[in-house]
Amino acid sequence: MKFWQLLSFLFLTQGHISLGSLEGYLNSSEILSTLSNLASQYPSLLSQSKLGIFDVLVLKNSSYHPEYTKPLILVLGGFYGGYPLSAFQVLEIAEHLALNSKSGDPTANFISNIFEIHFIPVLNKKAYQYMEENYYQGFFPVIKTGMENYQGNCPSPDNGINPYHNFPYMFEILQDPCSNDYGGEFSSDSEITYNFLYTYYSSERVPSFSFNYQGTGNLYKIPYAYSNASISLAFGVLVNNTLSIIPNDYKVIQSYELTNVSEYGTYLDYSISNMTGIFEVALGQEANLTKDLIIEEADKNYNTFTSIMEMVYVKRNFYFDYVNESKIVDNNNSEPYSNVEFAFTVTNENYLPFTHQLKFNPGFKDSDSFQLKKIICDLASIYIPQSNIYVMDSTKVSLTDATIFEFTNIAPGYSNFTYFIIYERLRLNSGRDYNYQATLSSSVYYLEDKVLKGKGKIEMTNDDNNGSDNEDEKKGVIVGFVLLIVLLILVFIAGVVFYCARRRHDFEQKFNQDPRIPQANEARI
């Protein structure tokens, strides 16, 4: 028995990943045995499955909140054959996660509890089998096609449809059918592409994130078209955040920058256009690896994988901002009298969109005196220069009585969602007490409910119109004060005039009564 086969046999019986029979790498049968052994070793976390034409290892802690749909993550061995380290890397990540989770590692526990991860070590089985059958002394022939035309008229065995270039998004026909980049006459012609799309993109549950380990070159490759897709703006933020956590000898690069050729029709661009964030990872050297080298390479990219998964998952907060009341101007004391506005903010600080439900009860003491008027939502994303404000119709909310409502909304990654909930006060003299309760819950992923409570008395605030009223009141006070001063001055002057007139009258009367002074009608001597 060969040395590599002996190692493989020992590894299969022990249930741990070790070196295989292809210069340390695993052949097709060893890969299937590895899937089975890992599922047996960690039955509470891993299970072996066959989805379509793909052999899959599923990591899902079904005992941890099974009632919630968990984000689906794909960890893929390359669409091409000739890179056996890719399959080994996929299996190593699965084994590391299961082992570390079982050992109580917090990061591994978080990932295994929160996500459902599908590990597919080999997507292109025919290419992988051709590689292992024609492997010779460390040389692994690279096969990029599904080998539909193998033994056909093309001079190279690497002919047929390249499944990686056979996706619908921006699909282009390459005329040379013997090229290993030939994408087929129509998109999804490839058996591999068709089954992959049917398995993972034919239902509403699209993968949230994907790692595609393919090729060599020590780089993390991102979609060429990611800046054009709706969710990919958030993905761009995620890419910037990953720059500090990828291995030092790796770099992040757009696919177009690598070859200066637009790779339309690829899974890389198709995924991001369908709301799946993706990294395509080209690994280190392929041949003559020792056990230490395999572990070193696997550990390096395992740590990057777990760090990105922590950054991907939803981290949200829920805040109460304020409550205020503004008088409705010029209503001539008709109903309604005022608007009462509550404001709450939901933050989603990570990549995945947050589908949530908000239930709110303002807790008015006199609920018959209020009715819901409208809800305004203000979405502000850190990657969008201007916020998006829209008014929710009353038909979009579920009212259980005059003041309680509940509705569902989606906040994309890296965003703030502020709700302005406005009620009309119907009577002037109704009570001002409130005792609100707001509950934020997830309708898709497992997140504990956040409940906010508060009570107080609503104070009237000055909006622009009320400000004008106050200005008029101030002007009236000033004018009144001036008039009062003028009136006092006039009164003072009148008093002075009256006083002077009275003094003169008294003086003239005394003068006329003085006997020493001749009177006007008496003769003068």
MILOPA-586455 format. One record per residue (C-alpha): residue number from 1; residue in one letter; x negated, y negated, z. Coordinates in nm, 2 decimals. Example, Ala and Ser with C-alpha at 12.3 -4.5 7.8 and 13.67 -1.06 7.14 Angstrom:
! residues 2
[1, A, [-1.23, 0.45, 0.78]]
[2, S, [-1.37, 0.11, 0.71]]
***
This chain:
! residues 525
[1, M, [0.00, 0.00, 0.00]]
[2, K, [-0.13, -0.35, -0.09]]
[3, F, [-0.23, -0.59, 0.18]]
[4, W, [0.04, -0.84, 0.08]]
[5, Q, [0.31, -0.57, 0.07]]
[6, L, [0.21, -0.45, 0.42]]
[7, L, [0.24, -0.81, 0.55]]
[8, S, [0.58, -0.84, 0.38]]
[9, F, [0.70, -0.51, 0.53]]
[10, L, [0.59, -0.62, 0.88]]
[11, F, [0.77, -0.96, 0.83]]
[12, L, [1.09, -0.79, 0.71]]
[13, T, [1.10, -0.56, 1.01]]
[14, Q, [1.03, -0.84, 1.26]]
[15, G, [1.28, -1.09, 1.12]]
[16, H, [1.03, -1.37, 1.08]]
[17, I, [0.90, -1.54, 0.77]]
[18, S, [0.55, -1.44, 0.68]]
[19, L, [0.34, -1.41, 0.37]]
[20, G, [0.49, -1.22, 0.07]]
[21, S, [0.34, -1.01, -0.21]]
[22, L, [0.28, -1.29, -0.46]]
[23, E, [-0.05, -1.43, -0.32]]
[24, G, [0.15, -1.50, 0.00]]
[25, Y, [0.47, -1.61, -0.17]]
[26, L, [0.79, -1.41, -0.18]]
[27, N, [0.93, -1.22, -0.48]]
[28, S, [1.30, -1.20, -0.55]]
[29, S, [1.37, -0.89, -0.34]]
[30, E, [1.17, -1.03, -0.05]]
[31, I, [1.37, -1.35, -0.06]]
[32, L, [1.70, -1.16, -0.04]]
[33, S, [1.56, -0.96, 0.25]]
[34, T, [1.46, -1.28, 0.42]]
[35, L, [1.81, -1.42, 0.40]]
[36, S, [1.95, -1.10, 0.55]]
[37, N, [1.69, -1.09, 0.83]]
[38, L, [1.73, -1.46, 0.93]]
[39, A, [2.11, -1.41, 0.94]]
[40, S, [2.06, -1.10, 1.17]]
[41, Q, [1.80, -1.29, 1.39]]
[42, Y, [2.03, -1.59, 1.44]]
[43, P, [2.39, -1.47, 1.40]]
[44, S, [2.54, -1.76, 1.59]]
[45, L, [2.39, -2.01, 1.35]]
[46, L, [2.30, -1.85, 1.02]]
[47, S, [2.51, -1.64, 0.78]]
[48, Q, [2.42, -1.49, 0.44]]
[49, S, [2.67, -1.56, 0.16]]
[50, K, [2.70, -1.54, -0.22]]
[51, L, [2.86, -1.85, -0.38]]
[52, G, [2.91, -1.80, -0.75]]
[53, I, [2.58, -1.68, -0.88]]
[54, F, [2.38, -1.82, -0.59]]
[55, D, [2.25, -1.64, -0.28]]
[56, V, [2.30, -1.88, 0.00]]
[57, L, [2.20, -1.90, 0.37]]
[58, V, [2.46, -2.11, 0.56]]
[59, L, [2.37, -2.29, 0.88]]
[60, K, [2.68, -2.39, 1.08]]
[61, N, [2.74, -2.37, 1.45]]
[62, S, [3.10, -2.27, 1.43]]
[63, S, [3.13, -2.27, 1.81]]
[64, Y, [3.07, -2.64, 1.82]]
[65, H, [3.39, -2.83, 1.73]]
[66, P, [3.51, -2.60, 1.45]]
[67, E, [3.82, -2.81, 1.41]]
[68, Y, [3.62, -3.09, 1.24]]
[69, T, [3.49, -3.09, 0.88]]
[70, K, [3.12, -3.13, 0.90]]
[71, P, [2.90, -3.31, 0.64]]
[72, L, [2.78, -3.07, 0.38]]
[73, I, [2.40, -3.08, 0.32]]
[74, L, [2.22, -2.89, 0.04]]
[75, V, [1.86, -2.77, 0.06]]
[76, L, [1.77, -2.63, -0.28]]
[77, G, [1.48, -2.44, -0.43]]
[78, G, [1.40, -2.58, -0.77]]
[79, F, [1.60, -2.55, -1.09]]
[80, Y, [1.28, -2.43, -1.24]]
[81, G, [1.07, -2.12, -1.20]]
[82, G, [0.70, -2.13, -1.15]]
[83, Y, [0.70, -2.31, -0.81]]
[84, P, [0.73, -2.03, -0.55]]
[85, L, [0.64, -2.27, -0.27]]
[86, S, [0.97, -2.44, -0.32]]
[87, A, [1.16, -2.13, -0.22]]
[88, F, [0.93, -2.07, 0.07]]
[89, Q, [0.99, -2.43, 0.19]]
[90, V, [1.37, -2.39, 0.19]]
[91, L, [1.35, -2.07, 0.39]]
[92, E, [1.10, -2.23, 0.64]]
[93, I, [1.33, -2.52, 0.71]]
[94, A, [1.62, -2.28, 0.78]]
[95, E, [1.41, -2.07, 1.01]]
[96, H, [1.26, -2.37, 1.19]]
[97, L, [1.60, -2.52, 1.25]]
[98, A, [1.75, -2.20, 1.38]]
[99, L, [1.45, -2.11, 1.60]]
[100, N, [1.42, -2.47, 1.75]]
[101, S, [1.79, -2.49, 1.81]]
[102, K, [1.79, -2.16, 1.99]]
[103, S, [1.50, -2.29, 2.20]]
[104, G, [1.69, -2.60, 2.30]]
[105, D, [1.52, -2.86, 2.09]]
[106, P, [1.75, -3.17, 2.09]]
[107, T, [1.69, -3.27, 1.73]]
[108, A, [1.75, -2.92, 1.60]]
[109, N, [2.06, -2.89, 1.82]]
[110, F, [2.19, -3.22, 1.69]]
[111, I, [2.15, -3.11, 1.32]]
[112, S, [2.28, -2.76, 1.37]]
[113, N, [2.59, -2.89, 1.56]]
[114, I, [2.67, -3.19, 1.34]]
[115, F, [2.60, -3.06, 0.98]]
[116, E, [2.68, -2.76, 0.76]]
[117, I, [2.37, -2.68, 0.56]]
[118, H, [2.35, -2.46, 0.26]]
[119, F, [2.00, -2.32, 0.18]]
[120, I, [1.96, -2.19, -0.17]]
[121, P, [1.59, -2.08, -0.21]]
[122, V, [1.63, -1.99, -0.58]]
[123, L, [1.87, -2.16, -0.82]]
[124, N, [1.72, -2.03, -1.15]]
[125, K, [1.69, -1.65, -1.09]]
[126, K, [1.59, -1.55, -1.44]]
[127, A, [1.31, -1.81, -1.44]]
[128, Y, [1.19, -1.70, -1.10]]
[129, Q, [1.19, -1.33, -1.19]]
[130, Y, [1.00, -1.41, -1.52]]
[131, M, [0.74, -1.60, -1.31]]
[132, E, [0.69, -1.31, -1.07]]
[133, E, [0.68, -1.05, -1.35]]
[134, N, [0.41, -1.25, -1.54]]
[135, Y, [0.22, -1.38, -1.24]]
[136, Y, [-0.15, -1.30, -1.27]]
[137, Q, [-0.43, -1.39, -1.02]]
[138, G, [-0.28, -1.70, -0.88]]
[139, F, [-0.13, -1.83, -1.21]]
[140, F, [0.25, -1.88, -1.20]]
[141, P, [0.40, -1.95, -1.54]]
[142, V, [0.65, -2.24, -1.53]]
[143, I, [0.99, -2.17, -1.68]]
[144, K, [1.23, -2.47, -1.69]]
[145, T, [1.52, -2.32, -1.88]]
[146, G, [1.79, -2.06, -1.81]]
[147, M, [1.62, -1.85, -2.08]]
[148, E, [1.95, -1.82, -2.28]]
[149, N, [1.74, -1.78, -2.61]]
[150, Y, [1.47, -1.55, -2.46]]
[151, Q, [1.35, -1.32, -2.73]]
[152, G, [1.50, -1.56, -2.98]]
[153, N, [1.35, -1.76, -3.26]]
[154, C, [1.15, -2.00, -3.04]]
[155, P, [0.78, -1.93, -3.00]]
[156, S, [0.78, -1.97, -2.62]]
[157, P, [0.97, -1.77, -2.37]]
[158, D, [1.06, -2.10, -2.20]]
[159, N, [1.36, -2.18, -2.42]]
[160, G, [1.73, -2.21, -2.39]]
[161, I, [1.91, -2.48, -2.19]]
[162, N, [1.73, -2.67, -1.92]]
[163, P, [1.99, -2.66, -1.64]]
[164, Y, [1.84, -2.96, -1.46]]
[165, H, [1.91, -3.18, -1.77]]
[166, N, [2.26, -3.04, -1.84]]
[167, F, [2.47, -3.25, -1.60]]
[168, P, [2.75, -3.48, -1.72]]
[169, Y, [2.63, -3.81, -1.59]]
[170, M, [2.45, -4.00, -1.87]]
[171, F, [2.41, -3.68, -2.07]]
[172, E, [2.21, -3.70, -2.39]]
[173, I, [2.14, -3.43, -2.65]]
[174, L, [1.78, -3.35, -2.72]]
[175, Q, [1.77, -3.22, -3.08]]
[176, D, [1.49, -2.96, -3.04]]
[177, P, [1.66, -2.65, -2.90]]
[178, C, [1.32, -2.49, -2.84]]
[179, S, [1.21, -2.77, -2.61]]
[180, N, [1.20, -2.68, -2.24]]
[181, D, [1.38, -3.01, -2.18]]
[182, Y, [1.67, -2.92, -2.41]]
[183, G, [1.99, -3.01, -2.23]]
[184, G, [2.23, -2.82, -2.45]]
[185, E, [2.48, -2.93, -2.71]]
[186, F, [2.73, -3.02, -2.44]]
[187, S, [2.70, -3.09, -2.07]]
[188, S, [2.76, -2.80, -1.83]]
[189, D, [2.68, -2.55, -2.10]]
[190, S, [2.41, -2.40, -1.88]]
[191, E, [2.54, -2.11, -1.67]]
[192, I, [2.34, -2.24, -1.37]]
[193, T, [2.47, -2.60, -1.41]]
[194, Y, [2.83, -2.49, -1.46]]
[195, N, [2.83, -2.26, -1.15]]
[196, F, [2.65, -2.52, -0.94]]
[197, L, [2.91, -2.79, -1.04]]
[198, Y, [3.20, -2.55, -0.98]]
[199, T, [3.06, -2.44, -0.64]]
[200, Y, [2.98, -2.78, -0.50]]
[201, Y, [3.15, -3.06, -0.71]]
[202, S, [3.49, -2.92, -0.80]]
[203, S, [3.66, -3.00, -0.47]]
[204, E, [3.70, -3.31, -0.26]]
[205, R, [3.43, -3.20, -0.03]]
[206, V, [3.12, -3.32, -0.22]]
[207, P, [2.78, -3.27, -0.06]]
[208, S, [2.69, -3.57, 0.15]]
[209, F, [2.31, -3.52, 0.10]]
[210, S, [2.08, -3.30, -0.10]]
[211, F, [1.71, -3.20, -0.09]]
[212, N, [1.58, -3.05, -0.41]]
[213, Y, [1.24, -2.89, -0.36]]
[214, Q, [1.09, -2.87, -0.71]]
[215, G, [0.75, -2.90, -0.87]]
[216, T, [0.41, -3.02, -0.73]]
[217, G, [0.26, -3.36, -0.68]]
[218, N, [0.32, -3.46, -0.32]]
[219, L, [0.60, -3.71, -0.38]]
[220, Y, [0.96, -3.78, -0.28]]
[221, K, [1.15, -3.86, -0.60]]
[222, I, [1.46, -4.07, -0.60]]
[223, P, [1.72, -4.13, -0.88]]
[224, Y, [1.65, -4.36, -1.17]]
[225, A, [2.01, -4.48, -1.17]]
[226, Y, [2.06, -4.52, -0.79]]
[227, S, [2.08, -4.90, -0.81]]
[228, N, [2.39, -4.88, -1.03]]
[229, A, [2.61, -4.64, -0.83]]
[230, S, [2.84, -4.77, -0.56]]
[231, I, [2.71, -4.57, -0.26]]
[232, S, [2.35, -4.59, -0.39]]
[233, L, [2.31, -4.94, -0.25]]
[234, A, [2.33, -4.78, 0.09]]
[235, F, [2.09, -4.51, -0.03]]
[236, G, [1.85, -4.78, -0.12]]
[237, V, [1.85, -4.89, 0.24]]
[238, L, [1.79, -4.53, 0.35]]
[239, V, [1.50, -4.50, 0.11]]
[240, N, [1.34, -4.81, 0.26]]
[241, N, [1.38, -4.66, 0.61]]
[242, T, [1.22, -4.33, 0.51]]
[243, L, [0.90, -4.50, 0.39]]
[244, S, [0.75, -4.48, 0.74]]
[245, I, [0.84, -4.12, 0.81]]
[246, I, [0.74, -3.93, 0.50]]
[247, P, [0.40, -3.75, 0.52]]
[248, N, [0.10, -3.98, 0.47]]
[249, D, [-0.02, -3.80, 0.16]]
[250, Y, [0.33, -3.83, 0.00]]
[251, K, [0.48, -4.13, -0.18]]
[252, V, [0.84, -4.23, -0.28]]
[253, I, [0.89, -4.30, -0.65]]
[254, Q, [1.18, -4.35, -0.89]]
[255, S, [1.21, -4.08, -1.16]]
[256, Y, [1.16, -4.33, -1.44]]
[257, E, [0.84, -4.47, -1.29]]
[258, L, [0.69, -4.12, -1.29]]
[259, T, [0.72, -4.05, -1.66]]
[260, N, [0.84, -4.38, -1.82]]
[261, V, [1.12, -4.17, -1.97]]
[262, S, [1.47, -4.20, -1.85]]
[263, E, [1.58, -3.85, -1.73]]
[264, Y, [1.95, -3.89, -1.80]]
[265, G, [2.17, -3.58, -1.75]]
[266, T, [1.97, -3.47, -1.45]]
[267, Y, [2.10, -3.36, -1.11]]
[268, L, [1.90, -3.64, -0.96]]
[269, D, [2.11, -3.91, -1.12]]
[270, Y, [2.44, -3.70, -1.13]]
[271, S, [2.43, -3.65, -0.75]]
[272, I, [2.40, -4.02, -0.66]]
[273, S, [2.68, -4.11, -0.90]]
[274, N, [2.90, -3.86, -0.72]]
[275, M, [2.83, -4.00, -0.37]]
[276, T, [2.55, -3.75, -0.28]]
[277, G, [2.23, -3.90, -0.15]]
[278, I, [1.93, -3.71, -0.28]]
[279, F, [1.56, -3.67, -0.25]]
[280, E, [1.37, -3.44, -0.50]]
[281, V, [1.05, -3.33, -0.33]]
[282, A, [0.75, -3.22, -0.52]]
[283, L, [0.53, -3.02, -0.29]]
[284, G, [0.15, -2.95, -0.26]]
[285, Q, [-0.06, -2.69, -0.44]]
[286, E, [0.09, -2.35, -0.53]]
[287, A, [-0.17, -2.08, -0.55]]
[288, N, [-0.38, -1.88, -0.30]]
[289, L, [-0.22, -2.01, 0.01]]
[290, T, [-0.32, -1.88, 0.35]]
[291, K, [-0.07, -1.84, 0.63]]
[292, D, [-0.20, -2.16, 0.80]]
[293, L, [-0.16, -2.36, 0.48]]
[294, I, [0.20, -2.25, 0.44]]
[295, I, [0.29, -2.34, 0.80]]
[296, E, [0.12, -2.67, 0.76]]
[297, E, [0.30, -2.76, 0.45]]
[298, A, [0.63, -2.63, 0.58]]
[299, D, [0.60, -2.82, 0.91]]
[300, K, [0.52, -3.14, 0.74]]
[301, N, [0.83, -3.14, 0.53]]
[302, Y, [1.05, -2.99, 0.80]]
[303, N, [0.97, -3.29, 1.02]]
[304, T, [1.06, -3.53, 0.74]]
[305, F, [1.38, -3.34, 0.67]]
[306, T, [1.49, -3.36, 1.04]]
[307, S, [1.40, -3.73, 1.06]]
[308, I, [1.61, -3.81, 0.76]]
[309, M, [1.90, -3.61, 0.88]]
[310, E, [1.90, -3.81, 1.20]]
[311, M, [1.90, -4.13, 0.99]]
[312, V, [2.18, -4.01, 0.76]]
[313, Y, [2.44, -3.93, 1.02]]
[314, V, [2.71, -4.18, 1.12]]
[315, K, [2.62, -4.41, 1.42]]
[316, R, [2.91, -4.63, 1.49]]
[317, N, [3.02, -4.88, 1.76]]
[318, F, [3.34, -5.05, 1.84]]
[319, Y, [3.38, -5.40, 1.99]]
[320, F, [3.65, -5.63, 2.10]]
[321, D, [3.58, -5.98, 1.97]]
[322, Y, [3.85, -6.21, 2.09]]
[323, V, [4.22, -6.29, 2.12]]
[324, N, [4.36, -6.64, 2.06]]
[325, E, [4.69, -6.81, 1.97]]
[326, S, [4.75, -7.10, 1.73]]
[327, K, [5.07, -7.30, 1.71]]
[328, I, [5.26, -7.29, 1.38]]
[329, V, [5.26, -7.66, 1.27]]
[330, D, [5.57, -7.84, 1.15]]
[331, N, [5.81, -7.56, 1.23]]
[332, N, [6.06, -7.81, 1.39]]
[333, N, [6.09, -7.58, 1.69]]
[334, S, [6.22, -7.30, 1.46]]
[335, E, [6.11, -6.94, 1.50]]
[336, P, [5.84, -6.81, 1.49]]
[337, Y, [5.65, -7.04, 1.72]]
[338, S, [5.29, -6.93, 1.70]]
[339, N, [5.04, -6.66, 1.57]]
[340, V, [4.85, -6.44, 1.82]]
[341, E, [4.53, -6.29, 1.67]]
[342, F, [4.32, -6.00, 1.80]]
[343, A, [3.98, -5.93, 1.65]]
[344, F, [3.79, -5.59, 1.66]]
[345, T, [3.47, -5.49, 1.49]]
[346, V, [3.36, -5.14, 1.38]]
[347, T, [3.00, -5.09, 1.29]]
[348, N, [2.86, -4.80, 1.08]]
[349, E, [2.48, -4.82, 1.11]]
[350, N, [2.38, -4.51, 0.91]]
[351, Y, [2.41, -4.37, 0.56]]
[352, L, [2.72, -4.16, 0.56]]
[353, P, [3.06, -4.33, 0.52]]
[354, F, [3.28, -4.34, 0.83]]
[355, T, [3.64, -4.24, 0.78]]
[356, H, [3.82, -4.35, 1.09]]
[357, Q, [4.16, -4.41, 1.25]]
[358, L, [4.24, -4.72, 1.46]]
[359, K, [4.53, -4.72, 1.69]]
[360, F, [4.62, -5.05, 1.87]]
[361, N, [4.87, -5.16, 2.13]]
[362, P, [4.85, -5.52, 2.23]]
[363, G, [5.04, -5.45, 2.55]]
[364, F, [5.26, -5.77, 2.55]]
[365, K, [5.46, -5.80, 2.86]]
[366, D, [5.76, -5.91, 2.66]]
[367, S, [5.72, -5.70, 2.34]]
[368, D, [6.06, -5.81, 2.20]]
[369, S, [5.91, -6.16, 2.16]]
[370, F, [5.64, -6.05, 1.91]]
[371, Q, [5.62, -5.88, 1.57]]
[372, L, [5.33, -5.77, 1.36]]
[373, K, [5.26, -6.02, 1.08]]
[374, K, [4.95, -5.89, 0.89]]
[375, I, [4.61, -5.73, 0.92]]
[376, I, [4.31, -5.88, 0.76]]
[377, C, [4.00, -5.66, 0.71]]
[378, D, [3.66, -5.82, 0.66]]
[379, L, [3.40, -5.57, 0.53]]
[380, A, [3.04, -5.70, 0.55]]
[381, S, [2.76, -5.47, 0.43]]
[382, I, [2.39, -5.55, 0.48]]
[383, Y, [2.32, -5.46, 0.12]]
[384, I, [2.60, -5.68, -0.02]]
[385, P, [2.54, -6.06, -0.02]]
[386, Q, [2.90, -6.15, 0.04]]
[387, S, [3.16, -5.99, 0.25]]
[388, N, [3.48, -5.84, 0.10]]
[389, I, [3.80, -5.97, 0.27]]
[390, Y, [4.15, -5.82, 0.20]]
[391, V, [4.49, -5.82, 0.35]]
[392, M, [4.65, -5.49, 0.44]]
[393, D, [5.02, -5.46, 0.35]]
[394, S, [5.26, -5.36, 0.62]]
[395, T, [5.33, -5.04, 0.42]]
[396, K, [4.97, -4.93, 0.49]]
[397, V, [5.02, -4.92, 0.86]]
[398, S, [5.22, -4.68, 1.07]]
[399, L, [5.43, -4.86, 1.33]]
[400, T, [5.56, -4.67, 1.63]]
[401, D, [5.74, -4.98, 1.76]]
[402, A, [5.73, -5.35, 1.72]]
[403, T, [5.37, -5.39, 1.85]]
[404, I, [5.18, -5.06, 1.81]]
[405, F, [5.02, -4.95, 1.49]]
[406, E, [4.78, -4.69, 1.36]]
[407, F, [4.60, -4.67, 1.02]]
[408, T, [4.30, -4.50, 0.85]]
[409, N, [4.02, -4.67, 0.67]]
[410, I, [3.67, -4.60, 0.54]]
[411, A, [3.36, -4.80, 0.63]]
[412, P, [3.06, -4.72, 0.40]]
[413, G, [2.71, -4.69, 0.55]]
[414, Y, [2.53, -4.99, 0.69]]
[415, S, [2.84, -5.20, 0.73]]
[416, N, [3.05, -5.41, 0.98]]
[417, F, [3.43, -5.38, 0.95]]
[418, T, [3.62, -5.65, 1.14]]
[419, Y, [3.99, -5.62, 1.18]]
[420, F, [4.20, -5.93, 1.25]]
[421, I, [4.54, -5.81, 1.38]]
[422, I, [4.79, -6.10, 1.38]]
[423, Y, [5.13, -6.10, 1.56]]
[424, E, [5.40, -6.37, 1.55]]
[425, R, [5.53, -6.51, 1.87]]
[426, L, [5.91, -6.54, 1.81]]
[427, R, [6.00, -6.75, 2.12]]
[428, L, [5.84, -7.06, 2.27]]
[429, N, [5.89, -6.97, 2.63]]
[430, S, [5.80, -6.59, 2.61]]
[431, G, [5.52, -6.45, 2.84]]
[432, R, [5.16, -6.49, 2.75]]
[433, D, [5.03, -6.17, 2.93]]
[434, Y, [4.86, -5.90, 2.73]]
[435, N, [4.72, -5.56, 2.83]]
[436, Y, [4.57, -5.41, 2.51]]
[437, Q, [4.43, -5.07, 2.43]]
[438, A, [4.25, -4.99, 2.11]]
[439, T, [4.14, -4.63, 2.02]]
[440, L, [3.89, -4.56, 1.74]]
[441, S, [3.87, -4.19, 1.62]]
[442, S, [3.72, -4.00, 1.33]]
[443, S, [3.95, -3.82, 1.09]]
[444, V, [3.67, -3.62, 0.93]]
[445, Y, [3.35, -3.58, 1.12]]
[446, Y, [3.32, -3.50, 1.49]]
[447, L, [3.27, -3.82, 1.69]]
[448, E, [3.41, -3.88, 2.03]]
[449, D, [3.69, -4.13, 2.05]]
[450, K, [3.60, -4.48, 2.16]]
[451, V, [3.87, -4.65, 2.37]]
[452, L, [3.87, -5.02, 2.45]]
[453, K, [4.09, -5.18, 2.72]]
[454, G, [4.14, -5.53, 2.84]]
[455, K, [4.40, -5.76, 2.99]]
[456, G, [4.45, -6.13, 3.04]]
[457, K, [4.66, -6.44, 2.95]]
[458, I, [4.66, -6.57, 2.60]]
[459, E, [4.53, -6.93, 2.58]]
[460, M, [4.64, -7.17, 2.30]]
[461, T, [4.35, -7.26, 2.08]]
[462, N, [4.31, -7.56, 1.85]]
[463, D, [4.31, -7.47, 1.48]]
[464, D, [4.27, -7.74, 1.21]]
[465, N, [4.63, -7.85, 1.21]]
[466, N, [4.65, -7.87, 1.59]]
[467, G, [4.33, -8.07, 1.58]]
[468, S, [4.51, -8.33, 1.36]]
[469, D, [4.79, -8.34, 1.61]]
[470, N, [4.55, -8.40, 1.89]]
[471, E, [4.38, -8.67, 1.70]]
[472, D, [4.71, -8.84, 1.65]]
[473, E, [4.78, -8.81, 2.02]]
[474, K, [4.45, -8.96, 2.10]]
[475, K, [4.51, -9.25, 1.86]]
[476, G, [4.85, -9.30, 2.02]]
[477, V, [4.70, -9.31, 2.37]]
[478, I, [4.44, -9.57, 2.26]]
[479, V, [4.70, -9.79, 2.09]]
[480, G, [4.92, -9.77, 2.40]]
[481, F, [4.63, -9.86, 2.62]]
[482, V, [4.54, -10.16, 2.40]]
[483, L, [4.90, -10.28, 2.40]]
[484, L, [4.92, -10.25, 2.78]]
[485, I, [4.61, -10.46, 2.81]]
[486, V, [4.75, -10.72, 2.57]]
[487, L, [5.08, -10.72, 2.77]]
[488, L, [4.89, -10.77, 3.10]]
[489, I, [4.70, -11.06, 2.95]]
[490, L, [5.02, -11.22, 2.83]]
[491, V, [5.18, -11.17, 3.16]]
[492, F, [4.87, -11.33, 3.33]]
[493, I, [4.88, -11.63, 3.09]]
[494, A, [5.26, -11.67, 3.15]]
[495, G, [5.20, -11.66, 3.52]]
[496, V, [4.93, -11.92, 3.49]]
[497, V, [5.15, -12.15, 3.28]]
[498, F, [5.44, -12.10, 3.52]]
[499, Y, [5.22, -12.18, 3.82]]
[500, C, [5.08, -12.49, 3.65]]
[501, A, [5.43, -12.61, 3.55]]
[502, R, [5.55, -12.56, 3.91]]
[503, R, [5.27, -12.75, 4.06]]
[504, R, [5.32, -13.04, 3.83]]
[505, H, [5.69, -13.05, 3.91]]
[506, D, [5.62, -13.05, 4.28]]
[507, F, [5.37, -13.33, 4.24]]
[508, E, [5.61, -13.54, 4.04]]
[509, Q, [5.88, -13.49, 4.30]]
[510, K, [5.66, -13.60, 4.58]]
[511, F, [5.54, -13.90, 4.38]]
[512, N, [5.89, -14.02, 4.31]]
[513, Q, [5.99, -13.99, 4.68]]
[514, D, [5.69, -14.21, 4.81]]
[515, P, [5.83, -14.55, 4.93]]
[516, R, [5.51, -14.72, 4.87]]
[517, I, [5.53, -14.66, 4.50]]
[518, P, [5.78, -14.87, 4.30]]
[519, Q, [6.04, -14.68, 4.11]]
[520, A, [6.10, -14.72, 3.75]]
[521, N, [6.44, -14.91, 3.79]]
[522, E, [6.31, -15.15, 4.06]]
[523, A, [6.19, -15.51, 3.98]]
[524, R, [5.82, -15.58, 4.01]]
[525, I, [5.71, -15.91, 4.19]]
***
